Amino acid sequence: MRRKILILLFSCLFSLSVFSEGLATSARIAGMGGVSIAVDDLESDPFVNPAKAVRISKPLVLGDFSHQGYSYRHTYEWSDVDRSGNYAWYHSGNSQDRSSHSTTISRGACLYPLGANLVLGGHYHFSYSRHLSEYKGYSTDRTTSGDSIISTSWSNGYDSWKGKIPENGVSLWGGVRITPQIALGFSTELILESTEKETDKNESSYWHSGMSDTSHHLRKWEYKTTFSQKEFTGGVLINLSKKLEGDGTFSFGRYDQDHWQTRDVRDTIVVDPDSLSKHRDLAKEDFYSLSFAPKYRFNDLVRIGSVISYSWSRSINSDKDFGVKTDTGKEKFSSFNIGCGLSLTPDAKTLIALDLIFTPQKSTQDFFYTETETTSTGEIHQKGDISRTEERKYLNKTVRVGMEREISHNFSVRVGSNFVITKYDLKTDDKENESERHSSPSMDRGVSTLTAGFGYLWKERFKVDYALQARPSGFMWYSPLDFHHQLNITYSL
């Protein structure tokens, strides 16, 4: 018994520090293109509906690792000459753009049955996102008249933006079987906090013939944003018969954000830190979600399922300038999701699944701007308000297809794909100018994703699942590919 407890604690600590979530709730589902409506997955289902934790009969230690990153570089050079009579203007220069982004998420979880009808678990995740964009430019100009140089000049510029976001989260969940047919579950976030640090830098140099020296300018901004979130999910699982089951969930979340500037350097002059703290950007959001998903098994070959969910949120954003709200925004967002799924098992070693999902979404934003004026003594007074309403509508159509094939008793391979078509429409109502503008619906945009993966089971206890996702970084077919890796490790005592 002591040996099992030590193994459990060691495995849990190891998974907490190394592994993470990524493409989907598990690498198995991700490797099959994300198909999940008519497919069961013992390890990942409790993350969607905590009541499904009652299906776990042995202690499990779960670990995920997910990483996605891309880098982009572009160099452009130019040189041209303009002539007019005896005059000539020579222009040349070059520019370099560089952008890179990476996100790494690590997650560890432990599910432990306390008897036949009660399962408790804990979950920890850590994520780290980094983004860098950089621009360098150099240009020269020369003006001549015949063989004589009238003037020359050059300029050198540099812009960069760096952002880092570490995030830590701890949650608790559990499931209990009330009757042989009904189970209830819950999950709640105990801690979810993160701090984002941003740095903007602008530096330039300029020289022109006749100048005694080179003109140099430097500007640097630093920002800090703190996030906090609390979330609760309740779930129910009902087995109406051996062939029919239904599960439902309800979620509530609250999100807070505080953004402010911590440093401002202009050339060598540091702006008063006390004045920076008087400029703040605050945001609050409440989120609600309801879902219901029945599944029916016709026979050993065919199983169908469906999912219906509705989610909505309300958020308030406000900018404060020396204590005066200069910009306030209110947003309402709603999303209705309906999908159907089909899974086929033509033999004991093969699984084929298909999901069709339609998701209409609507977002309404109200903006309120307050015009201000600053007096000679530095006081800020309000002058008037301006309001505007923007309404956005989206329609997403998603097709997912995936297959899993068992090569041997302990090794399986998976392939899949999903295709998403998005339609977008924008309507703006400017109440200040009493005008209304409709944008024409944009063309349908489609994004296709290919996935592949494998699963390996060792001694019926230790399981490794891996998934790879490849999709274009933009909407054009020739856009560079983004790759997303996901690794799951599961240990069963």
C-alpha positions as CSV (number, residue, x, y, z in Angstrom):
1,M,0.0,0.0,0.0
2,R,2.8,2.4,0.9
3,R,4.6,1.6,-2.4
4,K,1.4,2.5,-4.4
5,I,1.1,5.8,-2.5
6,L,4.7,6.7,-3.2
7,I,4.4,5.8,-6.9
8,L,1.2,7.9,-7.1
9,L,2.7,11.0,-5.4
10,F,5.9,10.8,-7.5
11,S,4.0,10.3,-10.8
12,C,1.7,13.2,-9.9
13,L,4.5,15.6,-9.1
14,F,6.3,14.5,-12.3
15,S,3.3,15.1,-14.4
16,L,2.6,18.5,-12.8
17,S,6.0,19.8,-13.8
18,V,6.2,18.4,-17.3
19,F,3.0,17.7,-19.1
20,S,0.1,19.7,-20.5
21,E,-3.1,20.2,-22.5
22,G,-3.1,21.3,-26.1
23,L,-5.1,20.6,-29.2
24,A,-8.1,18.9,-27.5
25,T,-8.9,17.4,-24.1
26,S,-6.5,14.5,-25.0
27,A,-3.9,13.6,-27.5
28,R,-6.0,10.6,-28.6
29,I,-8.9,12.8,-29.6
30,A,-6.6,15.4,-31.1
31,G,-4.9,12.7,-33.3
32,M,-8.3,11.9,-34.8
33,G,-9.1,15.4,-35.9
34,G,-11.0,16.3,-32.7
35,V,-13.9,13.9,-33.2
36,S,-15.6,13.6,-29.9
37,I,-19.4,13.7,-30.1
38,A,-19.9,9.9,-30.5
39,V,-16.6,8.8,-29.1
40,D,-15.8,8.0,-25.5
41,D,-12.4,8.7,-23.9
42,L,-11.9,7.6,-20.3
43,E,-9.1,10.0,-19.4
44,S,-10.4,13.2,-21.1
45,D,-14.2,13.0,-20.5
46,P,-14.0,14.1,-16.9
47,F,-12.5,17.4,-18.1
48,V,-15.6,18.0,-20.2
49,N,-18.2,16.6,-17.8
50,P,-16.9,15.9,-14.2
51,A,-19.7,13.4,-13.6
52,K,-18.0,11.0,-16.0
53,A,-15.2,10.6,-13.5
54,V,-17.3,7.9,-11.8
55,R,-16.3,5.6,-14.7
56,I,-12.8,5.4,-13.4
57,S,-12.3,2.4,-11.3
58,K,-8.5,2.6,-10.7
59,P,-6.3,5.5,-9.5
60,L,-5.1,7.5,-12.6
61,V,-2.2,10.0,-12.9
62,L,-2.5,12.1,-16.1
63,G,0.1,14.3,-17.7
64,D,-0.1,16.5,-20.8
65,F,2.5,18.5,-22.7
66,S,1.5,20.9,-25.5
67,H,3.7,23.2,-27.6
68,Q,2.9,25.4,-30.5
69,G,5.3,27.9,-32.1
70,Y,6.2,29.7,-35.3
71,S,8.8,32.1,-36.6
72,Y,8.5,34.5,-39.5
73,R,11.3,36.6,-41.3
74,H,11.1,38.9,-44.2
75,T,13.8,41.1,-45.8
76,Y,13.1,43.7,-48.4
77,E,15.6,45.9,-50.3
78,W,15.0,48.7,-52.8
79,S,16.9,51.2,-54.9
80,D,15.6,53.7,-57.5
81,V,16.5,56.9,-59.2
82,D,14.2,59.9,-60.2
83,R,15.5,62.3,-62.8
84,S,14.2,65.7,-63.8
85,G,16.4,67.8,-66.1
86,N,19.9,68.1,-64.6
87,Y,18.7,66.9,-61.2
88,A,18.7,63.3,-59.9
89,W,17.4,61.8,-56.7
90,Y,18.8,58.4,-55.5
91,H,16.9,56.4,-53.0
92,S,18.0,53.1,-51.4
93,G,17.3,51.1,-48.3
94,N,16.3,47.8,-46.7
95,S,14.0,46.6,-44.0
96,Q,13.8,43.4,-42.0
97,D,10.7,42.1,-40.2
98,R,10.8,39.3,-37.7
99,S,8.0,37.7,-35.7
100,S,8.0,34.6,-33.5
101,H,5.5,33.1,-31.1
102,S,5.5,30.1,-28.9
103,T,3.1,28.7,-26.3
104,T,3.9,25.8,-23.9
105,I,1.2,24.4,-21.6
106,S,1.9,21.8,-18.9
107,R,-0.9,20.0,-17.0
108,G,-1.0,17.3,-14.4
109,A,-4.0,15.6,-12.8
110,C,-4.8,12.8,-10.4
111,L,-8.1,10.9,-10.2
112,Y,-8.5,8.6,-7.2
113,P,-11.6,6.4,-6.5
114,L,-12.7,6.4,-2.9
115,G,-15.0,3.4,-3.2
116,A,-17.3,2.2,-6.0
117,N,-19.4,5.4,-6.2
118,L,-17.0,8.3,-5.4
119,V,-14.1,9.7,-7.3
120,L,-12.0,12.8,-6.3
121,G,-9.3,14.5,-8.3
122,G,-7.0,17.5,-8.5
123,H,-5.6,19.4,-11.4
124,Y,-2.7,21.8,-11.9
125,H,-1.6,23.5,-15.1
126,F,1.1,25.9,-16.0
127,S,1.4,27.8,-19.4
128,Y,3.9,30.1,-20.8
129,S,3.4,32.3,-23.9
130,R,6.0,34.4,-25.6
131,H,5.7,36.7,-28.5
132,L,8.3,38.9,-30.3
133,S,7.9,41.2,-33.2
134,E,10.8,43.3,-34.5
135,Y,11.3,45.7,-37.4
136,K,14.6,47.2,-38.6
137,G,14.9,49.7,-41.4
138,Y,17.7,51.6,-43.1
139,S,17.4,54.2,-45.9
140,T,19.6,56.7,-47.7
141,D,18.8,59.6,-50.0
142,R,21.2,61.6,-52.2
143,T,20.4,64.6,-54.5
144,T,22.7,65.6,-57.3
145,S,22.9,68.3,-59.9
146,G,25.1,67.1,-62.8
147,D,28.2,65.8,-61.1
148,S,27.7,67.8,-57.9
149,I,26.1,66.4,-54.8
150,I,23.6,68.8,-53.3
151,S,22.5,66.9,-50.2
152,T,22.8,63.5,-48.6
153,S,20.9,62.0,-45.7
154,W,20.3,58.6,-44.0
155,S,18.0,57.3,-41.3
156,N,18.0,54.1,-39.2
157,G,15.0,52.9,-37.3
158,Y,14.2,50.0,-34.9
159,D,10.8,49.0,-33.4
160,S,10.2,45.9,-31.2
161,W,7.4,44.5,-29.0
162,K,7.9,41.7,-26.5
163,G,5.3,40.0,-24.4
164,K,5.5,37.2,-21.8
165,I,2.5,35.6,-20.1
166,P,3.1,32.9,-17.4
167,E,-0.1,31.4,-16.0
168,N,-0.7,29.1,-13.0
169,G,-3.9,27.3,-12.2
170,V,-5.2,24.8,-9.6
171,S,-8.6,23.1,-9.6
172,L,-10.5,20.4,-7.8
173,W,-13.1,18.1,-9.1
174,G,-15.1,15.0,-8.2
175,G,-17.9,12.7,-9.2
176,V,-20.4,10.7,-7.2
177,R,-22.9,8.0,-8.3
178,I,-26.3,8.7,-6.7
179,T,-28.1,5.7,-8.2
180,P,-26.9,3.0,-10.7
181,Q,-28.3,5.2,-13.4
182,I,-27.5,8.8,-12.2
183,A,-24.1,10.4,-11.4
184,L,-23.3,14.0,-10.5
185,G,-20.0,15.8,-10.7
186,F,-18.3,19.2,-10.1
187,S,-15.1,21.0,-10.9
188,T,-14.0,24.3,-9.5
189,E,-10.9,26.5,-10.0
190,L,-9.3,27.4,-6.8
191,I,-6.5,29.6,-8.3
192,L,-6.0,30.9,-11.7
193,E,-3.7,33.9,-11.9
194,S,-1.3,35.2,-14.5
195,T,0.8,38.3,-15.1
196,E,1.7,39.6,-18.5
197,K,4.7,41.9,-19.1
198,E,5.0,43.9,-22.3
199,T,7.9,46.0,-23.6
200,D,7.6,48.4,-26.5
201,K,10.8,50.0,-27.8
202,N,11.2,52.6,-30.6
203,E,14.7,53.9,-31.5
204,S,15.7,56.0,-34.5
205,S,18.8,57.9,-35.8
206,Y,18.9,60.6,-38.5
207,W,21.6,62.5,-40.2
208,H,21.5,65.1,-43.0
209,S,24.3,67.1,-44.7
210,G,24.7,70.3,-42.8
211,M,23.9,68.7,-39.4
212,S,26.7,69.0,-36.9
213,D,26.0,65.6,-35.4
214,T,23.5,62.7,-35.7
215,S,20.1,63.1,-34.2
216,H,19.1,60.1,-32.0
217,H,15.7,59.3,-30.4
218,L,14.8,56.5,-28.0
219,R,11.4,55.7,-26.5
220,K,10.6,52.7,-24.3
221,W,7.3,51.7,-22.7
222,E,6.7,48.8,-20.3
223,Y,3.3,47.5,-19.3
224,K,1.9,45.0,-16.8
225,T,-1.4,43.1,-16.8
226,T,-2.7,40.8,-14.1
227,F,-5.5,38.3,-14.8
228,S,-7.6,36.3,-12.4
229,Q,-10.4,33.9,-13.0
230,K,-12.7,31.7,-11.0
231,E,-14.8,29.0,-12.6
232,F,-17.3,26.3,-11.5
233,T,-18.7,23.4,-13.6
234,G,-21.5,21.0,-12.6
235,G,-22.3,17.9,-14.5
236,V,-24.8,15.1,-14.6
237,L,-24.6,11.7,-16.3
238,I,-27.8,9.6,-16.8
239,N,-27.8,6.0,-18.2
240,L,-31.3,5.5,-19.4
241,S,-30.5,2.0,-20.7
242,K,-27.6,0.0,-21.9
243,K,-27.9,1.7,-25.3
244,L,-28.9,5.3,-24.4
245,E,-27.2,7.8,-22.2
246,G,-27.3,11.5,-21.7
247,D,-25.0,14.0,-20.0
248,G,-25.3,17.7,-19.3
249,T,-23.2,20.5,-17.8
250,F,-23.5,24.0,-16.4
251,S,-20.6,26.4,-16.1
252,F,-20.1,29.8,-14.6
253,G,-16.9,31.8,-14.7
254,R,-15.7,35.2,-13.6
255,Y,-12.8,37.0,-15.1
256,D,-10.9,40.2,-14.0
257,Q,-8.1,42.1,-15.7
258,D,-6.0,45.1,-14.6
259,H,-3.7,46.7,-17.2
260,W,-1.4,49.6,-16.4
261,Q,1.8,51.2,-17.6
262,T,4.8,50.7,-15.3
263,R,7.6,52.6,-17.2
264,D,8.0,55.3,-19.8
265,V,11.4,56.4,-21.0
266,R,11.8,59.3,-23.5
267,D,15.4,59.5,-24.6
268,T,17.1,59.6,-21.2
269,I,14.2,61.1,-19.2
270,V,12.1,58.8,-17.1
271,V,8.5,59.9,-16.8
272,D,7.2,60.2,-13.2
273,P,6.1,56.7,-12.1
274,D,3.3,58.1,-10.0
275,S,1.6,59.6,-13.1
276,L,1.7,56.3,-14.9
277,S,-0.2,54.5,-12.2
278,K,-3.1,56.9,-12.8
279,H,-3.7,55.5,-16.3
280,R,-5.5,52.1,-16.0
281,D,-7.4,49.7,-18.2
282,L,-9.8,47.5,-16.3
283,A,-12.0,44.6,-17.5
284,K,-14.6,42.3,-15.9
285,E,-16.5,39.4,-17.5
286,D,-19.1,36.9,-16.4
287,F,-19.5,33.7,-18.4
288,Y,-22.3,31.1,-18.5
289,S,-22.7,27.9,-20.4
290,L,-25.3,25.1,-20.7
291,S,-25.0,21.8,-22.7
292,F,-26.7,18.5,-23.2
293,A,-25.3,15.6,-25.1
294,P,-27.2,12.3,-25.7
295,K,-25.7,9.2,-27.2
296,Y,-27.3,6.1,-28.6
297,R,-25.7,2.8,-29.6
298,F,-27.6,0.9,-32.3
299,N,-25.4,-2.2,-32.2
300,D,-21.7,-3.1,-32.0
301,L,-21.1,-1.3,-35.3
302,V,-23.0,2.0,-35.2
303,R,-23.3,4.7,-32.5
304,I,-24.7,8.2,-32.9
305,G,-24.6,11.2,-30.7
306,S,-25.5,14.9,-30.6
307,V,-24.7,18.0,-28.6
308,I,-26.6,21.1,-28.0
309,S,-25.0,24.0,-26.0
310,Y,-25.6,27.6,-25.4
311,S,-23.2,30.0,-23.8
312,W,-23.3,33.7,-23.2
313,S,-21.2,36.3,-21.4
314,R,-21.3,39.9,-20.3
315,S,-18.2,42.1,-20.0
316,I,-17.3,45.7,-19.0
317,N,-14.1,47.4,-20.0
318,S,-13.1,50.9,-18.8
319,D,-10.1,53.2,-19.2
320,K,-9.3,55.6,-16.4
321,D,-7.2,58.6,-17.1
322,F,-6.1,60.3,-13.8
323,G,-9.3,58.9,-12.2
324,V,-11.6,60.0,-15.0
325,K,-13.3,57.2,-17.2
326,T,-12.4,58.2,-20.7
327,D,-13.5,55.0,-22.5
328,T,-16.0,52.5,-21.3
329,G,-17.2,49.5,-23.3
330,K,-20.0,46.9,-22.6
331,E,-20.2,43.7,-24.6
332,K,-22.7,40.9,-24.8
333,F,-21.7,37.6,-26.5
334,S,-23.8,34.6,-27.2
335,S,-23.0,31.3,-29.0
336,F,-25.4,28.5,-29.9
337,N,-23.8,25.2,-30.8
338,I,-25.5,22.2,-32.4
339,G,-23.7,19.1,-33.7
340,C,-24.2,15.5,-34.5
341,G,-21.7,12.7,-34.5
342,L,-21.4,9.1,-35.9
343,S,-18.9,6.4,-35.0
344,L,-18.4,3.1,-36.7
345,T,-16.5,0.1,-35.5
346,P,-16.4,-2.3,-38.5
347,D,-14.1,-4.6,-36.5
348,A,-12.6,-4.8,-33.0
349,K,-9.5,-3.0,-34.1
350,T,-10.9,-0.1,-36.1
351,L,-12.8,3.1,-35.1
352,I,-14.1,5.6,-37.7
353,A,-15.9,8.8,-36.5
354,L,-17.5,11.9,-38.1
355,D,-18.7,15.2,-36.5
356,L,-20.8,17.9,-38.1
357,I,-21.2,21.1,-36.1
358,F,-23.0,24.4,-36.7
359,T,-22.2,27.4,-34.5
360,P,-23.9,30.8,-34.9
361,Q,-22.5,33.5,-32.7
362,K,-23.4,37.1,-32.0
363,S,-21.5,39.9,-30.3
364,T,-22.8,43.4,-29.4
365,Q,-20.4,46.0,-28.2
366,D,-21.4,49.5,-26.8
367,F,-18.6,52.0,-26.7
368,F,-18.8,55.2,-24.6
369,Y,-16.1,57.8,-25.1
370,T,-15.6,60.8,-22.8
371,E,-13.9,63.8,-24.3
372,T,-11.6,65.6,-21.8
373,E,-9.5,68.7,-21.6
374,T,-6.5,69.4,-19.4
375,T,-6.1,72.7,-17.7
376,S,-2.9,74.6,-17.1
377,T,-2.7,73.2,-13.6
378,G,-2.9,69.6,-14.9
379,E,-6.5,68.9,-13.9
380,I,-8.7,66.9,-16.3
381,H,-12.3,67.9,-17.0
382,Q,-15.0,66.1,-18.9
383,K,-16.4,67.8,-22.0
384,G,-18.9,65.4,-23.5
385,D,-19.8,61.8,-24.3
386,I,-19.7,59.9,-27.6
387,S,-21.4,56.5,-28.0
388,R,-21.2,53.8,-30.7
389,T,-22.6,50.3,-31.1
390,E,-21.1,47.5,-33.1
391,E,-22.8,44.2,-33.8
392,R,-20.9,41.2,-35.1
393,K,-22.4,38.0,-36.4
394,Y,-20.5,34.8,-37.1
395,L,-21.5,31.4,-38.5
396,N,-19.0,28.6,-38.2
397,K,-19.5,25.3,-40.0
398,T,-17.2,22.5,-38.8
399,V,-16.6,19.0,-40.3
400,R,-14.4,16.6,-38.4
401,V,-13.4,13.1,-39.5
402,G,-11.0,10.7,-37.8
403,M,-9.9,7.1,-37.7
404,E,-8.1,4.9,-35.1
405,R,-6.5,1.6,-36.0
406,E,-5.0,-0.9,-33.5
407,I,-1.9,-2.3,-35.1
408,S,-1.1,-4.6,-32.2
409,H,-2.4,-5.2,-28.7
410,N,-0.5,-2.2,-27.3
411,F,0.0,0.1,-30.3
412,S,-2.5,2.2,-32.2
413,V,-2.2,4.8,-35.0
414,R,-4.6,7.7,-35.7
415,V,-5.3,10.1,-38.5
416,G,-7.9,12.8,-39.0
417,S,-8.8,16.2,-40.3
418,N,-11.2,19.0,-39.6
419,F,-12.4,21.8,-41.8
420,V,-14.0,25.1,-40.6
421,I,-15.9,27.6,-42.7
422,T,-16.5,31.0,-41.1
423,K,-18.9,33.7,-42.3
424,Y,-18.7,37.2,-40.8
425,D,-20.9,40.3,-40.8
426,L,-20.5,43.7,-39.1
427,K,-23.0,46.4,-38.4
428,T,-22.1,49.8,-36.8
429,D,-24.5,52.3,-35.3
430,D,-22.9,55.7,-34.5
431,K,-25.4,57.3,-32.2
432,E,-23.5,60.6,-32.0
433,N,-23.8,61.2,-35.7
434,E,-27.1,59.5,-36.0
435,S,-25.8,57.2,-38.8
436,E,-25.9,53.5,-39.4
437,R,-23.5,51.5,-41.5
438,H,-23.7,47.9,-42.7
439,S,-20.6,46.1,-43.9
440,S,-21.1,43.6,-46.7
441,P,-20.9,40.0,-45.5
442,S,-17.4,38.7,-46.0
443,M,-16.7,35.7,-48.2
444,D,-16.7,32.3,-46.6
445,R,-13.2,31.6,-45.2
446,G,-12.1,28.0,-44.7
447,V,-9.3,26.6,-42.7
448,S,-8.3,22.9,-43.0
449,T,-6.3,21.1,-40.4
450,L,-4.6,17.7,-40.7
451,T,-3.8,15.6,-37.7
452,A,-2.0,12.3,-36.9
453,G,-0.9,10.5,-33.8
454,F,-0.3,7.2,-32.1
455,G,-0.9,5.5,-28.8
456,Y,1.3,3.0,-26.9
457,L,0.3,0.9,-23.9
458,W,2.9,-0.7,-21.7
459,K,2.1,-3.5,-19.2
460,E,-1.6,-2.4,-19.1
461,R,-0.7,0.5,-16.8
462,F,1.5,3.0,-18.6
463,K,0.0,4.7,-21.7
464,V,1.6,7.3,-24.0
465,D,-0.4,9.2,-26.6
466,Y,1.0,11.7,-29.1
467,A,-0.8,14.0,-31.6
468,L,0.5,16.4,-34.3
469,Q,-1.6,19.2,-35.9
470,A,-0.6,21.0,-39.1
471,R,-2.6,23.9,-40.5
472,P,-2.0,27.1,-42.5
473,S,-1.1,30.2,-40.4
474,G,-3.4,32.3,-42.7
475,F,-6.5,31.9,-44.9
476,M,-4.5,31.5,-48.1
477,W,-3.4,28.0,-49.3
478,Y,0.2,29.1,-49.6
479,S,0.4,30.4,-46.0
480,P,3.2,28.8,-43.9
481,L,2.1,25.9,-41.7
482,D,1.8,26.0,-37.9
483,F,2.6,22.8,-36.1
484,H,1.1,21.9,-32.7
485,H,2.5,19.0,-30.6
486,Q,0.6,17.3,-27.8
487,L,1.8,14.5,-25.6
488,N,-0.3,12.7,-23.0
489,I,1.0,10.2,-20.4
490,T,-1.4,8.2,-18.2
491,Y,-0.4,5.8,-15.4
492,S,-3.0,3.5,-13.8
493,L,-2.2,2.0,-10.4
